[in-house]
Amino acid sequence: MAKDQPVIFLVDDDELYLLRLKDHLTEKLSFNARIFTFTSGEECLANLELDPDIIVLDYYFTPNDRGNDQKLMNGIQLIGRLKESAPDVHMIMLSTETDVEVANRAINEGAKDYIIKYEYAPIQLQYLISNIILKRMYAPKVNYWRWGAIAIGVLMILMIIYLVSGGQK
């Protein structure tokens, strides 16, 4: 991750829930993140130039003041569109929908995680986001040290073989 701060999108048609979730994450995450909120999938897609690392999205989007005749995409349709235009983004569906078929469709379409909205969902999301970001930050360093340890191990084995074989002849 080359950015100074991870970018997180929260996409839900419930503006009050979005604000509470954003406040919770801003206060509780152990690192600074740029968190953006959107009330529709269309808004989310229109802002992909902000280069999100994680997108948390709802399953249902209701038209509210956009006009009743406008059909909005649902969360699974949004995942399909995001998969094409932002394939490296970690997508998490956070929804009140408890139907296992919806969760399976979301995962099959490209969501990496599915969290059911309930009292402790913001805490669950906080820990999940922390793990995702920390893994992305430290994975290259872990690989560096792993290869270093392998190289040292190979050198030690070669030294042992050399010493056991009697050194130089």
C-alpha positions, 0 to 999 in steps of 0.5 A, a space after each residue: 500500500 503506497 498511500 499514506 492513509 488507507 481509503 475506506 468507502 461506506 455505502 448505505 442508503 441510511 445516512 444516519 447509520 453511515 454517520 454513526 459508522 464513520 464516527 465509530 471507525 474514525 474514533 476506534 481504528 488504530 490508524 488514520 484512514 480517509 473515510 468517505 460515505 455514499 448513499 448509493 452505488 452510483 455515487 460510489 462508482 462516480 468516486 472511484 478516482 479516490 482509490 479506495 482500499 476497502 468498500 463496505 456496502 449494503 445490500 438494499 438501496 432505496 430511492 428516497 428523494 431520488 424519485 420512485 421511478 428510478 431503479 437503483 442497483 442493489 449491493 450485489 450488482 454494485 459488487 459486480 460493477 466494482 469487480 470490473 473497475 476496481 478489482 483490487 478493492 476489498 469489498 465487505 457487504 454489511 446488511 440487515 439481510 440474513 438470507 444465506 443465499 444473498 450472502 452466498 451470491 455476494 461472496 460468489 460475486 466478489 465480496 470478501 466478507 459478509 457482516 449482518 447488521 446488528 448491535 455489534 456489527 460496527 465493532 466487528 467491522 472495525 476489527 475486520 478493517 484493521 486486520 485487512 489494512 495491517 495485513 496489506 501494510 506488513 505483508 511485503 515486510 513479512 515476505 522480505 524477512 521470510 526470504 532472508 530467513 530461507 537464505 540464511 538457512 540454506 547458507 547454514 546447510 551448505 556450511 554444515 555439508 562443507 564441514 561434514 565433508 571434511 572441508 577443502 580437499 
